[in-house]
Amino acid sequence: VTFTFFMELLASIPNNPPYVPPGNPEGAPYGLQGHQWLQVWTYRRSLDADGTSSPQNQLNIGDKVQQNWGEGNDFDTGYIFLPVAKAKQNGVWKGGINMTVLSDAEQRAYGFFHYYINTSYLYNGTTKFDPRQFIMQINMSNTTIGLSKYPYMRDVKRSYGLFGFRLNHTMMLNIYNETSTTGYAVGYKFPDRVALGNYPFDMHIQ
């Protein structure tokens, strides 16, 4: 589960930047998964300030980026959904949220914001800046806390769904693919489907 957030590189040090709690890693060290600092900045760049689709080796004053990074604000040391047995205890709503994990994920995101800024000395490009020019861009998330309104998660991790539904990994295997009228393989067609996507089976161990 991940609380994403936006960052911006301002032209000067702001007088009253948005407050970002210190946060903490919540059981796992921060890192960049072996990538260069600048790659993390440009990977999910939302606004390229120079307007020319700068390459991934360029940092611009005014850039706005979204952060959603493994070893960063990705929180993988806790499971956001309650265990199956506890989820079943509530006869009205099945699939309750573990509020402790939800809070820990928020703290992990805040901590990564500070970690990333504090490692900006690893940037080896030509753009000059002071680390204090980086802010959490709360206007883009449109929340007072700066984090996304909802945590990002993969629904295949739901422990127990409505009417006892559980999505097993076998349903995602190639043997369950169906063939379209044009001859292309398509995913398993659930009777209550609302959409079909083309994304590899992406399972993360927890």
Accessible surface in RSA format (square Angstrom, percent):
REM  Atomic radii and reference values for relative SASA: ProtOr
REM  Chains: A
REM  Algorithm: Lee & Richards
REM  Probe-radius: 1.40
REM  Slices: 20
REM RES _ NUM      All-atoms   Total-Side   Main-Chain    Non-polar    All polar
REM                ABS   REL    ABS   REL    ABS   REL    ABS   REL    ABS   REL
RES VAL A   1    18.11  11.9   2.93   2.6  15.19  36.6   4.67   4.1  13.45  36.5
RES THR A   2     3.34   2.4   3.34   3.4   0.00   0.0   0.00   0.0   3.34   5.1
RES PHE A   3     7.49   3.7   7.49   4.6   0.00   0.0   7.49   4.5   0.00   0.0
RES THR A   4    11.89   8.5  11.80  12.0   0.09   0.2   5.51   7.4   6.38   9.6
RES PHE A   5     0.84   0.4   0.06   0.0   0.78   2.0   0.84   0.5   0.00   0.0
RES PHE A   6    35.06  17.5  35.06  21.7   0.00   0.0  35.06  21.3   0.00   0.0
RES MET A   7     0.15   0.1   0.15   0.1   0.00   0.0   0.11   0.1   0.04   0.1
RES GLU A   8    21.78  12.5  21.78  16.5   0.00   0.0   0.00   0.0  21.78  17.8
RES LEU A   9     0.00   0.0   0.00   0.0   0.00   0.0   0.00   0.0   0.00   0.0
RES LEU A  10    41.60  23.2  39.87  28.5   1.74   4.4  41.60  29.2   0.00   0.0
RES ALA A  11    84.69  77.9  55.24  85.3  29.45  67.0  55.83  78.6  28.86  76.5
RES SER A  12    74.24  62.7  69.12  92.3   5.11  11.8  40.96  87.2  33.28  46.6
RES ILE A  13    73.76  42.0  56.41  42.0  17.35  41.8  56.41  40.6  17.35  47.1
RES PRO A  14    32.45  23.6  15.16  13.8  17.29  62.8  24.73  20.4   7.72  48.0
RES ASN A  15   144.56  99.7 111.94 108.2  32.61  78.5  25.71  61.9 118.85 114.9
RES ASN A  16   138.30  95.4 109.57 105.9  28.73  69.2  35.09  84.5 103.20  99.8
RES PRO A  17    69.82  50.9  54.84  50.0  14.99  54.5  55.94  46.2  13.88  86.3
RES PRO A  18    42.86  31.2  22.98  20.9  19.88  72.3  34.77  28.7   8.09  50.3
RES TYR A  19   174.13  81.3 145.39  82.7  28.74  74.8 125.94  94.6  48.19  59.4
RES VAL A  20    12.85   8.5   4.00   3.6   8.85  21.3   4.21   3.7   8.64  23.4
RES PRO A  21    35.28  25.7  35.28  32.2   0.00   0.0  35.28  29.1   0.00   0.0
RES PRO A  22    98.36  71.7  89.35  81.5   9.01  32.8  92.38  76.3   5.98  37.2
RES GLY A  23    17.59  21.7   0.00   N/A  17.59  21.7   0.46   1.3  17.12  38.4
RES ASN A  24    61.21  42.2  58.21  56.3   3.00   7.2  27.62  66.5  33.60  32.5
RES PRO A  25    53.34  38.9  52.95  48.3   0.39   1.4  52.95  43.7   0.39   2.4
RES GLU A  26    46.56  26.7  32.16  24.3  14.41  34.3   8.80  17.0  37.76  30.8
RES GLY A  27    76.21  94.0   0.00   N/A  76.21  94.0  39.71 109.0  36.50  81.7
RES ALA A  28    23.23  21.4  20.40  31.5   2.82   6.4  21.81  30.7   1.42   3.8
RES PRO A  29   114.57  83.5 101.59  92.6  12.98  47.2 107.50  88.8   7.07  43.9
RES TYR A  30    36.73  17.1  15.38   8.8  21.34  55.5  15.57  11.7  21.16  26.1
RES GLY A  31    11.86  14.6   0.00   N/A  11.86  14.6  11.84  32.5   0.02   0.1
RES LEU A  32    17.51   9.8  12.04   8.6   5.47  13.7  12.04   8.5   5.47  14.7
RES GLN A  33    91.42  51.1  68.03  49.7  23.39  55.7  17.58  37.4  73.84  56.0
RES GLY A  34    84.74 104.5   0.00   N/A  84.74 104.5  43.96 120.6  40.78  91.3
RES HIS A  35    79.04  43.2  66.71  46.4  12.33  31.5  40.34  41.6  38.69  45.0
RES GLN A  36   115.64  64.7 112.66  82.3   2.98   7.1  39.11  83.3  76.53  58.0
RES TRP A  37     4.41   1.8   0.77   0.4   3.65   8.6   0.77   0.4   3.65   5.9
RES LEU A  38    16.52   9.2  15.55  11.1   0.97   2.4  15.55  10.9   0.97   2.6
RES GLN A  39    66.49  37.2  65.90  48.2   0.59   1.4  15.03  32.0  51.47  39.0
RES VAL A  40     1.58   1.0   0.00   0.0   1.58   3.8   0.00   0.0   1.58   4.3
RES TRP A  41     0.06   0.0   0.00   0.0   0.06   0.1   0.00   0.0   0.06   0.1
RES THR A  42     8.37   6.0   0.29   0.3   8.08  19.3   0.29   0.4   8.08  12.2
RES TYR A  43   125.12  58.4 103.73  59.0  21.39  55.7  57.43  43.2  67.69  83.4
RES ARG A  44    86.62  36.4  76.39  38.9  10.23  24.4  27.98  38.2  58.64  35.5
RES ARG A  45    44.54  18.7  15.23   7.8  29.30  69.8   7.04   9.6  37.50  22.7
RES SER A  46    59.94  50.6  19.46  26.0  40.48  93.3  20.17  43.0  39.77  55.7
RES LEU A  47    84.96  47.3  83.65  59.8   1.31   3.3  84.96  59.7   0.00   0.0
RES ASP A  48    28.37  19.9  18.48  18.4   9.90  23.4  17.48  41.1  10.90  10.9
RES ALA A  49    43.53  40.0   9.12  14.1  34.41  78.3  13.62  19.2  29.91  79.2
RES ASP A  50    61.03  42.7  32.80  32.6  28.23  66.7  34.64  81.5  26.39  26.3
RES GLY A  51    66.05  81.5   0.00   N/A  66.05  81.5  34.33  94.2  31.72  71.1
RES THR A  52   100.44  71.4  73.88  74.9  26.57  63.3  73.65  98.9  26.80  40.5
RES SER A  53    98.85  83.5  76.06 101.5  22.78  52.5  41.42  88.2  57.42  80.4
RES SER A  54    12.34  10.4   0.00   0.0  12.34  28.4   1.40   3.0  10.94  15.3
RES PRO A  55    78.10  56.9  66.39  60.5  11.71  42.6  78.10  64.5   0.00   0.0
RES GLN A  56    99.96  55.9  93.11  68.0   6.86  16.3  38.23  81.4  61.73  46.8
RES ASN A  57   114.00  78.6  95.39  92.2  18.61  44.8  35.82  86.2  78.18  75.6
RES GLN A  58    64.96  36.3  62.63  45.8   2.33   5.5  19.92  42.4  45.04  34.2
RES LEU A  59     1.80   1.0   0.00   0.0   1.80   4.5   0.00   0.0   1.80   4.9
RES ASN A  60    13.88   9.6  10.73  10.4   3.15   7.6   7.94  19.1   5.94   5.7
RES ILE A  61    65.75  37.4  49.26  36.7  16.50  39.8  49.26  35.5  16.50  44.8
RES GLY A  62    20.28  25.0   0.00   N/A  20.28  25.0  17.67  48.5   2.61   5.8
RES ASP A  63     0.00   0.0   0.00   0.0   0.00   0.0   0.00   0.0   0.00   0.0
RES LYS A  64    48.75  23.8  48.75  29.9   0.00   0.0   6.05   5.4  42.69  45.5
RES VAL A  65     0.08   0.1   0.08   0.1   0.00   0.0   0.08   0.1   0.00   0.0
RES GLN A  66    53.61  30.0  52.31  38.2   1.30   3.1   1.01   2.1  52.60  39.9
RES GLN A  67     1.17   0.7   1.17   0.9   0.00   0.0   0.00   0.0   1.17   0.9
RES ASN A  68    22.47  15.5  17.86  17.3   4.61  11.1   0.33   0.8  22.14  21.4
RES TRP A  69    16.22   6.5  15.26   7.4   0.96   2.2  16.22   8.6   0.00   0.0
RES GLY A  70    14.15  17.5   0.00   N/A  14.15  17.5   8.23  22.6   5.93  13.3
RES GLU A  71    83.48  47.9  72.44  54.8  11.04  26.3  30.54  59.1  52.94  43.2
RES GLY A  72     0.00   0.0   0.00   N/A   0.00   0.0   0.00   0.0   0.00   0.0
RES ASN A  73     0.02   0.0   0.00   0.0   0.02   0.1   0.00   0.0   0.02   0.0
RES ASP A  74    41.02  28.7  38.93  38.7   2.09   4.9   9.89  23.3  31.12  31.0
RES PHE A  75     6.18   3.1   4.67   2.9   1.51   3.9   4.86   2.9   1.32   3.8
RES ASP A  76    89.17  62.5  75.03  74.7  14.14  33.4  20.93  49.2  68.24  68.1
RES THR A  77    73.85  52.5  35.11  35.6  38.75  92.3  42.50  57.1  31.35  47.4
RES GLY A  78    16.47  20.3   0.00   N/A  16.47  20.3  14.73  40.4   1.74   3.9
RES TYR A  79    70.94  33.1  64.14  36.5   6.80  17.7  58.80  44.2  12.14  15.0
RES ILE A  80     7.92   4.5   6.56   4.9   1.36   3.3   6.56   4.7   1.36   3.7
RES PHE A  81     7.61   3.8   5.93   3.7   1.67   4.4   5.93   3.6   1.67   4.8
RES LEU A  82    44.88  25.0  44.86  32.1   0.02   0.0  44.86  31.5   0.02   0.1
RES PRO A  83    75.11  54.7  67.78  61.8   7.33  26.7  75.11  62.0   0.00   0.0
RES VAL A  84    37.94  25.0  34.78  31.5   3.16   7.6  34.78  30.2   3.16   8.6
RES ALA A  85    70.45  64.8  59.45  91.7  11.00  25.0  64.80  91.3   5.65  15.0
RES LYS A  86   116.06  56.6 109.76  67.3   6.30  15.0  54.06  48.7  62.00  66.0
RES ALA A  87     2.02   1.9   0.00   0.0   2.02   4.6   1.81   2.5   0.21   0.6
RES LYS A  88   108.65  53.0  90.66  55.6  17.99  42.8  38.94  35.0  69.71  74.3
RES GLN A  89   142.56  79.7 106.29  77.7  36.27  86.4  45.51  96.9  97.04  73.6
RES ASN A  90    75.30  51.9  68.02  65.7   7.28  17.5  25.44  61.2  49.87  48.2
RES GLY A  91    66.25  81.7   0.00   N/A  66.25  81.7  33.68  92.4  32.58  73.0
RES VAL A  92   141.06  92.8 115.09 104.2  25.96  62.6 119.55 103.9  21.51  58.3
RES TRP A  93   132.85  53.3 131.55  63.7   1.30   3.1 106.45  56.8  26.40  42.8
RES LYS A  94    61.70  30.1  57.18  35.1   4.52  10.8  22.67  20.4  39.02  41.6
RES GLY A  95     0.20   0.3   0.00   N/A   0.20   0.3   0.02   0.1   0.18   0.4
RES GLY A  96     7.33   9.0   0.00   N/A   7.33   9.0   6.78  18.6   0.55   1.2
RES ILE A  97    48.71  27.7  37.02  27.6  11.70  28.2  37.02  26.7  11.70  31.7
RES ASN A  98    40.83  28.2  39.53  38.2   1.31   3.1   1.87   4.5  38.97  37.7
RES MET A  99   128.72  66.7 120.47  79.7   8.25  19.6 107.42  91.3  21.30  28.2
RES THR A 100    93.93  66.8  87.07  88.3   6.86  16.3  55.21  74.2  38.72  58.5
RES VAL A 101    14.31   9.4  14.31  13.0   0.00   0.0  14.31  12.4   0.00   0.0
RES LEU A 102    36.29  20.2  36.29  26.0   0.00   0.0  36.29  25.5   0.00   0.0
RES SER A 103    51.91  43.9  49.82  66.5   2.08   4.8  25.45  54.2  26.45  37.1
RES ASP A 104    35.17  24.6  35.17  35.0   0.00   0.0   0.00   0.0  35.17  35.1
RES ALA A 105     0.02   0.0   0.00   0.0   0.02   0.0   0.00   0.0   0.02   0.0
RES GLU A 106    44.64  25.6  44.64  33.8   0.00   0.0   1.02   2.0  43.62  35.6
RES GLN A 107    50.21  28.1  50.21  36.7   0.00   0.0  12.30  26.2  37.92  28.8
RES ARG A 108     6.36   2.7   6.36   3.2   0.00   0.0   2.66   3.6   3.70   2.2
RES ALA A 109     0.00   0.0   0.00   0.0   0.00   0.0   0.00   0.0   0.00   0.0
RES TYR A 110    13.10   6.1  13.10   7.5   0.00   0.0   6.86   5.2   6.24   7.7
RES GLY A 111     5.79   7.1   0.00   N/A   5.79   7.1   3.19   8.7   2.60   5.8
RES PHE A 112     0.02   0.0   0.02   0.0   0.00   0.0   0.02   0.0   0.00   0.0
RES PHE A 113     9.25   4.6   9.25   5.7   0.00   0.0   9.25   5.6   0.00   0.0
RES HIS A 114    57.94  31.7  57.30  39.8   0.65   1.7  39.55  40.8  18.40  21.4
RES TYR A 115    63.30  29.6  58.63  33.4   4.67  12.1  40.84  30.7  22.45  27.7
RES TYR A 116     0.19   0.1   0.19   0.1   0.00   0.0   0.19   0.1   0.00   0.0
RES ILE A 117    21.65  12.3  21.10  15.7   0.55   1.3  21.10  15.2   0.55   1.5
RES ASN A 118   106.44  73.4  87.10  84.2  19.34  46.6  27.82  66.9  78.62  76.0
RES THR A 119    14.26  10.1  14.26  14.5   0.00   0.0  14.26  19.2   0.00   0.0
RES SER A 120     4.33   3.7   2.00   2.7   2.34   5.4   0.12   0.3   4.21   5.9
RES TYR A 121   167.57  78.2 133.23  75.8  34.34  89.4 109.14  82.0  58.42  72.0
RES LEU A 122    87.83  48.9  71.00  50.8  16.83  42.3  74.68  52.4  13.16  35.4
RES TYR A 123    26.72  12.5   8.80   5.0  17.92  46.6   8.36   6.3  18.36  22.6
RES ASN A 124   134.00  92.4 100.40  97.0  33.60  80.9  37.60  90.5  96.40  93.2
RES GLY A 125    29.34  36.2   0.00   N/A  29.34  36.2  13.96  38.3  15.38  34.5
RES THR A 126   125.34  89.1 110.23 111.7  15.11  36.0  83.47 112.1  41.87  63.3
RES THR A 127    30.59  21.8  19.55  19.8  11.03  26.3  15.33  20.6  15.26  23.1
RES LYS A 128   173.22  84.5 156.05  95.7  17.17  40.9 108.34  97.5  64.88  69.1
RES PHE A 129    45.10  22.6  11.74   7.3  33.37  86.8  18.47  11.2  26.63  76.2
RES ASP A 130    41.57  29.1  37.70  37.5   3.86   9.1  14.93  35.1  26.63  26.6
RES PRO A 131    60.14  43.8  59.47  54.2   0.68   2.5  59.63  49.2   0.51   3.2
RES ARG A 132   154.47  64.9 142.00  72.4  12.47  29.7  66.41  90.8  88.06  53.4
RES GLN A 133    15.78   8.8  15.78  11.5   0.00   0.0   0.00   0.0  15.78  12.0
RES PHE A 134     9.41   4.7   0.21   0.1   9.19  23.9   0.21   0.1   9.19  26.3
RES ILE A 135    17.47   9.9  15.54  11.6   1.94   4.7  17.47  12.6   0.00   0.0
RES MET A 136     1.51   0.8   1.15   0.8   0.35   0.8   0.00   0.0   1.51   2.0
RES GLN A 137    13.34   7.5  13.00   9.5   0.34   0.8   0.62   1.3  12.72   9.6
RES ILE A 138    55.48  31.6  53.38  39.8   2.10   5.1  53.38  38.4   2.10   5.7
RES ASN A 139   123.63  85.3 101.50  98.1  22.13  53.3  27.79  66.9  95.83  92.6
RES MET A 140    71.57  37.1  41.51  27.5  30.05  71.6  48.63  41.3  22.93  30.4
RES SER A 141    12.08  10.2   1.06   1.4  11.02  25.4   6.37  13.6   5.71   8.0
RES ASN A 142   108.59  74.9  92.36  89.3  16.22  39.1  18.57  44.7  90.02  87.0
RES THR A 143    26.66  19.0  15.24  15.5  11.42  27.2  23.66  31.8   3.00   4.5
RES THR A 144   138.06  98.2 107.48 109.0  30.58  72.9  87.49 117.5  50.57  76.4
RES ILE A 145    81.17  46.2  71.40  53.2   9.78  23.6  78.33  56.4   2.85   7.7
RES GLY A 146     0.00   0.0   0.00   N/A   0.00   0.0   0.00   0.0   0.00   0.0
RES LEU A 147     0.00   0.0   0.00   0.0   0.00   0.0   0.00   0.0   0.00   0.0
RES SER A 148    23.02  19.5  18.16  24.2   4.86  11.2  20.33  43.3   2.70   3.8
RES LYS A 149   126.30  61.6  96.09  59.0  30.21  71.9  57.08  51.4  69.21  73.7
RES TYR A 150   177.75  83.0 168.43  95.8   9.32  24.3 119.95  90.1  57.80  71.2
RES PRO A 151    27.59  20.1  16.92  15.4  10.68  38.8  16.92  14.0  10.68  66.4
RES TYR A 152    94.07  43.9  87.12  49.6   6.95  18.1  69.93  52.5  24.14  29.8
RES MET A 153    58.13  30.1  36.10  23.9  22.03  52.5  32.11  27.3  26.02  34.5
RES ARG A 154    60.37  25.3  55.36  28.2   5.02  11.9  22.36  30.6  38.01  23.0
RES ASP A 155    87.04  61.0  76.56  76.2  10.47  24.8  37.92  89.2  49.12  49.0
RES VAL A 156    51.78  34.1  35.00  31.7  16.79  40.5  35.25  30.6  16.54  44.8
RES LYS A 157    38.29  18.7  29.96  18.4   8.34  19.8  30.31  27.3   7.98   8.5
RES ARG A 158    89.13  37.4  77.13  39.3  12.00  28.6  19.08  26.1  70.05  42.5
RES SER A 159     6.72   5.7   4.23   5.6   2.49   5.7   6.68  14.2   0.04   0.1
RES TYR A 160    29.10  13.6  28.56  16.2   0.54   1.4   7.54   5.7  21.56  26.6
RES GLY A 161     5.12   6.3   0.00   N/A   5.12   6.3   4.85  13.3   0.26   0.6
RES LEU A 162   105.97  59.0  98.76  70.7   7.21  18.1  98.76  69.4   7.21  19.4
RES PHE A 163   190.75  95.4 155.49  96.3  35.26  91.8 163.44  99.1  27.32  78.2
RES GLY A 164    28.26  34.8   0.00   N/A  28.26  34.8   9.90  27.2  18.35  41.1
RES PHE A 165    99.63  49.8  90.46  56.0   9.17  23.9  98.00  59.4   1.63   4.7
RES ARG A 166   120.46  50.6 111.19  56.7   9.28  22.1  31.81  43.5  88.65  53.7
RES LEU A 167    48.66  27.1  27.85  19.9  20.81  52.3  27.85  19.6  20.81  56.0
RES ASN A 168    77.55  53.5  73.43  71.0   4.12   9.9  13.64  32.8  63.91  61.8
RES HIS A 169    99.08  54.1  90.83  63.1   8.24  21.1  56.62  58.3  42.46  49.4
RES THR A 170    54.14  38.5  54.14  54.9   0.00   0.0  42.25  56.7  11.89  18.0
RES MET A 171    50.37  26.1  47.02  31.1   3.35   8.0  47.02  40.0   3.35   4.4
RES MET A 172    73.64  38.1  52.17  34.5  21.47  51.1  51.24  43.6  22.40  29.7
RES LEU A 173    69.92  38.9  67.39  48.2   2.53   6.4  69.39  48.7   0.53   1.4
RES ASN A 174   125.53  86.6 112.25 108.5  13.28  32.0  28.30  68.1  97.23  94.0
RES ILE A 175   142.36  81.0 106.30  79.2  36.05  86.9 115.44  83.1  26.92  73.0
RES TYR A 176    88.63  41.4  82.47  46.9   6.16  16.0  45.73  34.4  42.90  52.9
RES ASN A 177    62.95  43.4  40.90  39.5  22.05  53.1   7.70  18.5  55.25  53.4
RES GLU A 178    67.33  38.7  61.71  46.7   5.62  13.4  31.16  60.3  36.18  29.5
RES THR A 179   102.75  73.1  74.83  75.9  27.92  66.5  41.46  55.7  61.29  92.7
RES SER A 180    29.74  25.1  20.44  27.3   9.30  21.4  23.39  49.8   6.35   8.9
RES THR A 181   149.94 106.6 108.31 109.8  41.63  99.2  93.75 125.9  56.19  85.0
RES THR A 182   105.00  74.7  73.80  74.8  31.20  74.4  74.43 100.0  30.57  46.2
RES GLY A 183    55.96  69.0   0.00   N/A  55.96  69.0  27.48  75.4  28.48  63.8
RES TYR A 184   161.02  75.2 158.68  90.3   2.34   6.1 112.78  84.8  48.24  59.5
RES ALA A 185    75.55  69.5  45.25  69.8  30.30  68.9  45.91  64.7  29.64  78.5
RES VAL A 186    36.00  23.7  29.11  26.3   6.90  16.6  36.00  31.3   0.00   0.0
RES GLY A 187    33.49  41.3   0.00   N/A  33.49  41.3  24.57  67.4   8.93  20.0
RES TYR A 188    78.56  36.7  68.27  38.8  10.29  26.8  24.26  18.2  54.29  66.9
RES LYS A 189    74.01  36.1  61.49  37.7  12.52  29.8  17.69  15.9  56.32  60.0
RES PHE A 190    50.66  25.3  50.50  31.3   0.16   0.4  50.50  30.6   0.16   0.5
RES PRO A 191   129.98  94.7  92.35  84.2  37.63 136.8 100.75  83.2  29.23 181.7
RES ASP A 192   119.72  83.9  97.82  97.4  21.90  51.8  48.03 113.0  71.69  71.5
RES ARG A 193   119.18  50.0  90.18  46.0  29.00  69.1  25.51  34.9  93.67  56.8
RES VAL A 194   150.52  99.0 112.34 101.7  38.18  92.0 120.86 105.0  29.65  80.4
RES ALA A 195    80.60  74.1  52.27  80.7  28.33  64.4  64.79  91.2  15.81  41.9
RES LEU A 196    96.54  53.8  60.30  43.1  36.24  91.1  63.42  44.5  33.12  89.1
RES GLY A 197    72.36  89.2   0.00   N/A  72.36  89.2  36.37  99.8  35.99  80.6
RES ASN A 198   158.05 109.0 124.96 120.8  33.09  79.7  36.51  87.9 121.54 117.5
RES TYR A 199   163.13  76.2 137.67  78.3  25.46  66.2 104.55  78.6  58.58  72.2
RES PRO A 200   105.77  77.1  90.01  82.0  15.76  57.3 102.40  84.5   3.37  21.0
RES PHE A 201    78.99  39.5  47.61  29.5  31.38  81.6  49.66  30.1  29.33  83.9
RES ASP A 202    40.97  28.7  31.97  31.8   9.00  21.3  12.85  30.2  28.13  28.1
RES MET A 203   132.08  68.4 103.54  68.5  28.54  67.9  86.22  73.3  45.86  60.8
RES HIS A 204    81.36  44.5  68.93  47.9  12.43  31.8  45.09  46.5  36.27  42.2
RES ILE A 205   160.92  91.6 136.55 101.7  24.36  58.7 139.18 100.2  21.73  59.0
RES GLN A 206    96.95  54.2  25.50  18.6  71.45 170.1  52.98 112.8  43.98  33.4
END  Absolute sums over single chains surface
CHAIN  1 A    12672.1       9852.6       2819.5       7225.2       5446.9
END  Absolute sums over all chains
TOTAL         12672.1       9852.6       2819.5       7225.2       5446.9
